[in-house]
Amino acid sequence: LREQLAAQQVEMSRLRETLRSTARVASLTPPTPSGRGIWASILLPPLLPTQHLITLDRGAKDGVALDAILLSAEGLVGRVTEVYATTSVAMLLTDPNSRIACRLERSREVGLLIGSGEPLARLVYLDVEADVVVGDQVVTAGVGGSVPKGLPVGTVVTVVGHPHASPEVWVRPAVKLGQVEEVLCVLPAAG
C-alpha cells in the first residue's frame, strides 16, 4: 500500500504540473489575424543574470522561423535569432543586442527599446520634450518590422530629464523573464 501511495503521489504531482502548464498556455490569445502561433517550452533558460538568451524546444520542423516574436501571457519576451531543425534560440528584451520600436501608451511618444544586459531596458530616441513619467506603460509601436502594434512591453521605472537632450528612460519588462516556462512564437508577417 505504501508503494502504491508513493506512486500515486508522484503521478498527482506530474498531473498538477501539467495542469499548471496548460493553464499558462491557455491564458494567452495569439495577437495575429489568423490567431496562429507555435507554442514552445523553454529548454534552457538564462542560468545567470548576465545571460539573455533562451533555448526553445521547437525549431524549423515545427514551423519556427527567424525573427518570430515570443510572447507570454504578460507580454513580449523576445525574438528568435537562431533556428535549428528541432530547437531554436531567442534573445530576450534585456539582451544588449535587442532593439524594439515602442510607444508610451499614455502620451503616444515613440522610441526604441534597447536591452542593457541588466534586468531593465532603456527607451531611447524620444523627443527632447517627450511627455514621460514613472509608471507609464510601454507597448510595441508596430513600425518597421515584424512586431505587432500594442503588445505590452513594460513599465517606466526611471526618468531623468536633461535640458537639451532626450530624457533618460528605464523600463522594467512586463514579463518576469527568469520565470517564463512557455512562450507563443508568432511568425513574422509574410511579405
N, C-alpha and C positions, 0 to 999 in steps of 0.2 A: 504494500500500500504506500509506503514511503517513496519508493522508486516511481510509482505512478503519479503521486502527488508532485514530486520534483519535476517530472517530465511535463505535467500539465502546467506547472508554474512557468517553466521555460516557454512553452507554447503560448501561454497567455501574454507573457512579456513580448514575444515576437508579434503577436496579433495586435497588441496595443501600439507598438511602434509602427506597424503597417497602417493602422487606423490614423495615427497622427500624421504620417506622411501623406496619406490620401486626403486628409482634411486640408493640409497645407497646399497641395496641388489643386484641390477643388476651389480654394479661395481666390484664385487668380483667373480673371476673364481675359483672354487674349485681346490686345488692343489693335487687332488687324481687321480690315474689312471682311476677310474671309473667316475670321475667328480661329485661324490656324496657327499653330506653333508646335514646337517639338519639346516635350518635357525631358529634362536631363537631371540626373543626380550628380552631385559633386563627389568625384572620386578622391581628389586631393585638394583640400582647402589650403589656404595660406597657413603655414605652420609657425611662422614668425611674424612679428609686427612689420618687418621690413619687406615681406613678400606681398605682392599684389596680383598674383596670377593664380588661377584655379584650373583644375583638370576636370573635364566632364566625361560622363560615361556614354556619350553619343558622339558620332562622327559622320563622315561622308555617307556611309552606308545607311544612316538614319535620316539623311537629308540636311544635316547641319552644314552651313556654308560660312565662308569668311564674312566678317562684319555683321553677322547675326547679333542682335542685341539680346541681352539676358535680363529677364525681369523676375522679381519675386512679388508676393502679394503687396509688399510695401512700396515697390518702385523699381527704378533702374539699378541694375547690379553692375553691368559692364558690357563688354563686346568680345566676340570670338575673334582671336587673332591667328590661330593655327588650327587646321583641320586635318585629321588623320582618318583612316578607314573606320575605326570603331571608337575613337576618342577625339576630343578637341581641347584646346587651351584657350582660356579667356582672360582678358585684362580687366581688373576691377576699376571702378571710377577713381580710386585713390592712387592708381599707378601713375608715376611721373610722366608716362607717355600718353596717358588718357586725355582726350580732348572732346568735349561735347558742347554743342551750341545750346545755351539755356536762356530762360526768360524768368524774370521775377514775376510771380503770379499777380501780385497786387499792383505794381506800378508798370508792368509790361516792358521794363527795360530788358535789353538783350545783351548777353555777354558770352564768354567762353569759359566753361568749367575745366580747369586743369588739375589733374591729380598732383599731389605734393609729395607722395611717398610716405605720408603720415595719415592718421585717421580722418583728417579734414582735407577738403579740396579748395582751391582758390577760384573765385569768379573774377575774371579779368576783362579788359576792353570795354568796360562800362563807360558811359558818358561822364564827363567831368562833373556834371551837375546831377548825376543819377540819384533817383529817389529810392534809397535802400536803407532799411532799418533792421536791427536784430529781430529775428522772428519771422521775417519774410520767407515765404515758401518759394522754392526754386523748382521749375519744371522744364522739360525739354522744349526747345524752341521749334523743332521740326523743320529746320532750314539746313540746306547744304549737306544732306546725307540721308542715311537710311533710318534715322531715329524718328519715330512718330512724334507729333506735337502733343504736349500736355502731360507727359509721363512724370510722376513725382520723382524728384532727384534728391532734394534735401532741404535743410533749413539754414538760413543765415544765422551764424552764431557770433560773428565779429565784424564790425565795420569801423575802419579807421579812415577818416576823411583827410584829404590833402588839398591845399588851397588851389593849386593849378594842375592837378593830375587826377586821374580816376581814383575813386576810393579803393582801399584795400579791403576786400570782402572774403571772408572764410565761411565755408558751407560744410555742415555735418550731413553726410549721406542719410537719406530716409531709411535705407536698409542697413541693418547691423551685419556688415559684410562677413564678419567672422562666424556668424551663426546660421548662414544660409546653407540649406541642405539640398534643395531642389530649385531649379530655375526653368523658366519658359524661354526657349530660344525662338526669337521672332526673326524670320529671314528678311533680308533687305528687299525692298520693293523691286520688282523686275523693271529693267529699263532705267 
